[in-house]
Every structure is written in structure tokens, then in C-alpha cells.
Amino acid sequence: MHVRHLQVSDFRSWELADLELEPGASVLVGRNGQGKTNLVEAIGYVATLGSHRVSSDAPLIRHGAQRAVVRTAVVNDDRELLVELEITAGKSNRARINRGPVPRPRDVLGILRTVLFAPEDLSLVRGDPSDRRRFLDEMLVLRAPRYAGVRSDYDRVLKQRSALLKTVKHSRSADLSTLDVWDGHLAKHGAELLAARLKLVRDMADHVTSAYAEVAPESRPALIAYRSSVGDLPDDRESIEDLLLAELDRVRRQEIDRGVCLVGPHRDDLDLTLGELPAKGYASHGESWSFALALRLGGYELMRVDGIEPVLVLDDVFAELDRGRRRQLAKVAAAAEQVLITAAVAEDVPDELTGARFEVHGGEVRRV
């Protein structure tokens, strides 16, 4: 899989940018603030319908513009598809495949698969549980795009149920039968999401451990494990649903008193440990970087085992890594069908990654 062509208009800092890309390594070099990260961010948006830098779409639209457009030509198994996304302020986004409109933007998911490593990934180790939950859910969608709908359904139910809890909290005469209905919806959609997350963590765990051992061979073993708000989880979806329903019933009074939903995958975390200690709070800066890198490389290797060759995107990360970690990352990147790299200076990119070079400066991008 590779991106053959990228065009953006009114996306971030770019009024217009047009790139012809090819398999192998492509390096975008430019000082900070020139817009190189914005270009790989656009590619990541096509793959995930989200940004690795912001949580909403509004900042993606160039200041003063009404909409942003991203077009990518994606080649997979000798078949090329043109994906167009129109991001509009205050309105629903629109999508096209080969110039034809599709009912929902998420219908484009799966055409392009990317694995991106960026400086923001340090939050996977040092940040809040929400960062790690987002990582897991993005991996789920990359492996199987239908989970975008599962996550959307769960978020919708969670929002509705949370609003109802706030209403019940302030009204002693509220009808609790409605809450029973939403309990069922939350348990159903939550169980599907939890079962998928559990399988993902099991499938990815050995890849993460191996990747960490390669990038930080002098460190302690790295392990990942899923931690649920309801304790140990069974393997099958039906049993998880029953467990969620029982837990919702047990904590109902607490939820009503507090007006918040205390049970479900939105309360969970991905535990990261080095040896016997949690990585968060105990890992050094270098170990934290290595763990973040191992999570991304573990996901990348898992997708390759699945038979998917994702585009690897390395956004301004070589400057953050020491020589050994640069060398290991370059080794993985060199074997990718396509790798897109951004760097402030060309010298940050290891010599092993030969390929196309682009200069990004003054609102222009040109091949050199």
C-alpha cells in the first residue's frame, strides 16, 4: 500500500499543496513552522478521520477559509482509489471515492492504513488513560474499519446515559425504567468494544515486547495488559455484557448520586510495565520514548502479520532519539513499502533511508 498523490487545499497552513509520491522513503525537510507536519497530518486524517495533534476538526481549516479539502490517490495491490475529504466548519464533513459521494465519511476507512509515530506519542506512556484508550481504538479501526461504527455507537449511548443520570440526580421523581433501557444499550455496545480491545491487546502484546527489546536492549522487559473498570474480564462478548449489566446494577446509586457513568470501556486503561514497575512515573525519559516507539512498532508489525502493509509515517521523531534508537527505527522503516518522514534538518534522518527528498519552505513544497 502506498500514497501516490496528495493534494490539500486550505488545510492548516496550506492554501494549496500538491505532492507526487512513490513507494520507498520520502523525506520532507523544513524548519519548524513551515508546514511539513501538516502534510503528513492530512495523510493520517484520510486513514483515521482524526488528527494526531488536535481532538477536533476546526483547527484543520486554514484561518479565513470555510472548508479544507484533502485528496489522496492510494494504491493497494495494483488498484488505485482516489479519496476526497471535505472538512467544513460547523457542518458535516463529506467524502468521495473516485469522485462519487459516499453516505458517510467513515466509509473511506480502510482504503488507506497508516501507522504514525510522532513526538506527541510520549503521552502514550506519560499521559492520561484517554490517550492509551484512543491508541487502542485507532488500532482497532485500522485492523477492521467497522469498529469506527462500534465506537461511535458506544459514545452516543454513553452521552445519552450520562445526560439521563444528571437528570435523575436532580429529580427524585424521575422514572428509572428509562435508565434500565440505557443500561442495556451501554452493556451491549460496551461489551463489543471491550471484547475487541482484549483481543487486540493479546494479539499485540508479544510484538510490543519484542520491539521494546530491540530498541532498548539494556532495559527491563516491557509488558502491556488491559485493565478494566470492572476487574478481570471473560473472553466472550456475551459474558462481558452480563458482567457489565451486573456492575451497572451494583453501582447505580453511586452513579445517580454523582451524576456520572462509572462503568464501561471509557473508564479503562492500558497498563504499561517495565519489569515489575509501571512505566508511568518510573520509566526514564529514554525508556518512555522507547516504550512509545515499541507501541507503534508493535501495532505496525501486527498489521503486517494481518497481511496489511500500512504506510509508516515518522513525524519529526529522529531528532528526539539517540543513535541506537534511530538505527533501529531506520531498520524497520527501510523495510516498509512506503515511509513518509518529516525532519527539521536532513542530517537527522539516518543514511539508511535513501529516497525522495522534498524541501518545505515559504508555503511551497518541492522535490530536490
Summary of the structure (lengths in Angstrom):
residues: 368
radius of gyration: 21.8
end to end distance: 24.2
largest distance: 71.4
contacts: 1192
relative contact order: 0.17
helix: 47%
strand: 24%
